Amino acid sequence: MIPDEEFERLRPLLFSIAYRILSSVSEAEDAVQETWLRYAASPVQPASVKDFLSAVVTRVSIDVLRSARFQREEYIGPWFPEPLVTDPYEDPERSAELADSVSMAALLLLERLTPLERAVFVLHEVFGFGFPEIASAVGRSEAACRQLAVRARRHVDAGRPRFEADRREREKLAAQFFGALREGEVDGLQELLAADVQLVGDSGGKVPTLPRSIIGAKSVARLLVSIFPWLVRIDVTFERREINGHPGAIFRDRDDKVLFTLTLEVLDGQIQTIRSVSNPDKLGHVGPVADAWAVAHEVNQARRPMD
């Protein structure tokens, strides 16, 4: 197999590694491109192309993450990973495992780790790399990598929920949720939400958003039902999609431009968290981005006669 064909065959794996380390689609794509440049410039053909490329994309991602951590500390409001539209049928054998590892909740847990811990955890726990390969990738001894893996696992396990929903349960609740939202059924929505459900948005301070997190089934249901009819009135639509391995939707304006994504996290038979990402810097890979300020103005104009 010639080098560019081998690289393209491994590209999905390389992107998957980089995204789980970086939580950014654009940065992961850049890391994969940098990996290709280094591979193309290599004077020798590696014994294992997969190990070589995985090591390179890991090192590139670690370097990017180290510089990105400061920017995230300065971020305005809640910070979420860039939404990744996923395909539930892409890898049937490992779809559930891969979906859980790419969920926003899982990626936010990984934010607790150092860049090295995160890289070791991703390579070992998600993709099953052995410690000899991991040691080569991150430039540490096997013993050190084992210690990093133990520490990472301890941090992740401490933050994980005790019970997680399976895919069928998630999809059933999501169908009911979006159906109730479309019909404006406050009681129907409220029944699907955990008592302490949280609705939280990531706008990066760049577009209109909720002034704070909304907590509680009644408050969240009423807020959603109060907003959605006005969005419909100005021709905002939504398309149900799997986002970060969980049920969600992409909301678009009348010109089919992306306003925001919504992701549902299901726990113990109820929707526990609803995450919205509206920061335009995080939506460009999903499609052309809408002018959220213009949409907000139009909603306000539509509501004015009713005030």
C-alpha positions in Angstrom: 0.0 0.0 0.0 1.4 3.4 -1.0 2.0 6.0 1.8 -1.0 8.3 1.1 -3.4 5.3 0.9 -2.1 4.0 4.2 -2.5 7.4 5.8 -6.1 7.8 4.5 -7.0 4.3 5.9 -5.8 5.4 9.3 -7.1 9.0 9.2 -10.4 8.1 11.1 -8.3 6.6 14.0 -5.9 9.6 14.1 -8.8 12.0 14.2 -10.5 10.0 16.9 -7.4 10.1 19.1 -6.8 13.8 18.5 -10.4 14.8 19.2 -10.5 12.9 22.5 -7.3 14.6 23.6 -8.3 18.1 22.4 -12.1 18.2 22.5 -11.9 20.3 19.4 -12.9 19.3 15.8 -10.8 22.0 14.2 -7.8 21.4 16.3 -8.0 17.7 15.8 -8.2 18.1 12.0 -5.1 20.4 12.2 -3.3 17.8 14.3 -4.0 15.1 11.7 -2.8 17.4 8.9 0.4 18.1 10.8 0.8 14.3 11.3 0.5 13.8 7.5 3.2 16.5 6.9 5.6 14.8 9.3 4.9 11.4 7.8 5.4 12.6 4.3 8.7 14.2 5.3 10.0 11.2 7.1 13.2 9.8 5.4 12.4 6.2 6.4 9.4 4.0 6.3 8.3 3.0 9.8 8.0 -0.7 10.7 4.4 0.0 11.9 2.7 2.9 10.2 -0.2 2.8 12.6 2.1 3.0 15.7 4.1 5.8 14.0 1.2 7.9 13.0 -0.6 7.3 16.4 2.5 8.5 18.2 2.9 11.6 16.1 -0.7 12.7 16.3 -0.6 12.1 20.1 2.5 14.2 20.5 1.1 17.0 18.3 -2.2 16.9 20.3 -0.4 17.1 23.7 1.5 20.2 22.5 -1.7 21.8 21.3 -3.5 21.0 24.5 -0.8 22.5 26.7 -1.2 25.8 24.9 -5.0 25.6 24.8 -5.4 25.1 28.6 -4.6 28.7 29.3 -7.2 29.9 26.8 -9.8 27.7 28.4 -9.1 29.2 31.8 -9.8 32.7 30.3 -13.0 31.5 28.6 -16.2 33.5 29.2 -19.0 31.3 30.7 -19.2 27.5 30.7 -16.8 25.7 28.3 -17.9 22.6 26.4 -16.1 20.6 23.7 -16.8 21.4 20.1 -19.9 19.4 19.2 -19.1 16.3 17.1 -21.9 15.0 14.9 -21.4 11.2 15.1 -22.8 8.2 13.2 -24.3 5.5 15.5 -23.7 2.9 12.8 -20.1 3.8 12.0 -18.5 1.1 14.2 -21.2 -1.4 15.3 -18.8 -3.5 17.2 -17.6 -0.7 19.5 -20.2 1.9 19.0 -21.4 2.0 22.6 -17.9 2.2 24.0 -16.7 4.8 21.5 -19.9 6.9 22.0 -19.4 7.0 25.8 -15.7 8.0 25.4 -16.6 10.9 23.1 -19.6 12.2 25.1 -19.5 15.7 26.4 -19.7 14.4 29.9 -16.7 12.1 29.4 -14.7 14.8 27.6 -15.4 17.2 30.5 -14.1 14.6 32.9 -10.9 14.4 30.9 -10.4 18.1 31.4 -9.4 17.2 35.0 -6.4 15.4 33.7 -3.0 16.7 32.8 -2.2 16.5 29.0 0.0 13.4 29.6 -2.6 11.7 31.7 -5.2 12.4 29.2 -3.2 11.1 26.3 -2.3 7.9 28.1 -5.9 7.4 29.2 -7.2 7.8 25.6 -4.6 5.5 24.0 -5.0 2.8 26.7 -8.6 2.9 27.8 -10.3 3.9 24.6 -8.2 2.5 21.8 -6.5 -0.4 23.6 -2.8 0.5 22.9 -0.3 -1.4 24.9 2.1 0.4 27.3 5.2 -0.1 25.1 3.4 1.8 22.2 2.1 4.4 24.6 5.5 4.9 26.2 7.0 5.5 22.7 4.1 7.9 21.8 4.4 10.2 24.9 8.1 9.9 25.5 7.9 8.3 29.0 8.9 4.9 30.4 6.4 2.1 30.5 6.4 2.3 34.3 5.6 6.0 34.2 2.8 5.4 31.7 1.3 2.8 33.9 1.3 5.3 36.8 -0.2 7.9 34.6 -3.0 5.5 33.6 -3.8 4.6 37.2 -4.0 8.3 38.2 -6.2 9.1 35.1 -8.5 6.2 35.8 -8.9 7.2 39.4 -9.9 10.8 38.4 -12.3 9.7 35.7 -14.0 7.0 37.9 -14.5 9.5 40.7 -16.5 11.8 38.4 -18.5 9.1 36.5 -22.2 8.6 37.3 -23.1 5.3 38.9 -25.7 4.4 36.3 -25.6 5.1 32.5 -28.4 4.6 30.0 -28.1 2.3 27.0 -28.6 3.6 23.5 -32.3 2.4 23.1 -33.3 4.2 26.3 -31.5 7.4 25.2 -33.2 7.4 21.8 -36.7 6.7 23.3 -36.4 9.6 25.8 -35.0 11.9 23.1 -37.9 11.1 20.8 -40.3 11.9 23.6 -38.4 15.1 24.5 -38.3 16.6 21.0 -41.9 15.5 20.4 -43.1 17.3 23.6 -40.9 20.3 22.7 -42.5 20.6 19.3 -46.0 20.3 20.7 -45.3 22.7 23.6 -46.2 20.2 26.3 -44.8 21.5 29.6 -46.1 18.6 31.6 -44.8 16.1 29.0 -41.4 17.6 29.0 -41.3 17.8 32.8 -42.0 14.1 33.2 -38.9 13.3 31.1 -36.5 15.5 33.1 -34.7 14.6 36.3 -35.7 16.7 39.3 -32.3 18.4 39.3 -31.9 18.6 35.6 -29.6 21.3 34.4 -29.8 23.4 31.2 -26.6 25.1 30.4 -25.1 26.8 27.4 -21.7 27.6 25.9 -21.7 30.8 24.0 -18.2 32.0 24.7 -19.7 35.4 25.4 -20.1 35.9 21.6 -23.9 35.4 21.1 -27.1 35.7 23.1 -27.5 32.9 25.6 -28.9 32.1 29.0 -27.6 34.4 31.7 -27.0 31.4 33.9 -27.6 27.7 34.2 -31.3 26.8 34.7 -31.8 24.0 37.2 -34.9 22.0 38.0 -37.5 20.1 35.9 -40.2 22.7 36.2 -38.0 25.7 35.4 -36.3 24.0 32.5 -39.5 22.7 30.9 -41.2 26.1 31.2 -38.3 27.9 29.7 -38.0 25.6 26.8 -41.7 25.8 26.0 -41.6 29.6 26.3 -38.8 29.9 23.8 -39.4 27.3 21.2 -42.7 28.6 19.7 -41.0 32.0 19.0 -38.2 30.2 17.2 -40.7 28.3 15.1 -42.5 31.5 14.3 -39.4 33.0 12.7 -38.8 29.7 10.8 -36.1 28.2 13.0 -36.0 24.4 12.5 -34.2 21.5 14.1 -32.7 18.3 12.8 -32.3 15.4 15.2 -28.8 14.1 15.1 -26.5 12.1 17.3 -24.0 14.5 18.8 -21.0 13.3 20.7 -22.5 9.8 20.8 -25.7 11.0 22.5 -29.1 12.1 21.2 -29.3 15.8 20.2 -30.3 18.2 17.5 -28.9 20.9 15.3 -31.0 24.1 15.2 -30.9 26.2 12.0 -32.4 29.5 10.9 -34.6 30.0 7.8 -31.5 30.1 5.6 -30.4 26.7 6.9 -27.5 28.2 8.8 -26.5 26.7 12.2 -27.7 28.5 15.3 -26.8 26.0 18.0 -26.6 22.4 18.9 -28.5 20.7 21.7 -27.3 17.5 23.4 -29.2 15.4 25.9 -27.5 13.4 28.6 -29.6 10.6 30.0 -29.1 9.0 33.4 -31.2 6.5 35.4 -34.2 6.8 33.1 -34.4 10.6 32.9 -32.7 13.5 31.1 -30.1 14.8 33.5 -28.3 17.5 31.5 -29.2 19.5 28.4 -26.1 21.2 26.9 -26.3 23.9 24.2 -23.3 25.1 22.2 -23.9 28.4 20.4 -20.4 29.8 20.3 -19.9 30.4 16.5 -16.3 29.5 16.8 -17.3 26.0 17.7 -20.0 25.5 15.0 -18.2 26.1 11.6 -17.5 22.4 11.0 -21.2 21.7 11.4 -22.2 24.0 8.6 -22.5 27.8 7.7 -23.1 29.7 11.0 -26.2 31.9 11.5 -26.2 35.4 12.8 -27.5 34.7 16.3 -27.8 38.4 17.1 -30.1 38.9 14.1 -32.2 35.9 15.1 -32.5 37.2 18.7 -33.6 40.6 17.4 -36.2 39.0 15.2 -37.6 37.0 18.1 -37.8 40.1 20.2 -39.6 41.9 17.4 -42.1 39.0 17.1 -42.8 39.0 20.8 -43.2 42.8 21.2 -46.9 43.0 20.1 -47.7 40.4 22.8 -46.0 42.2 25.6 
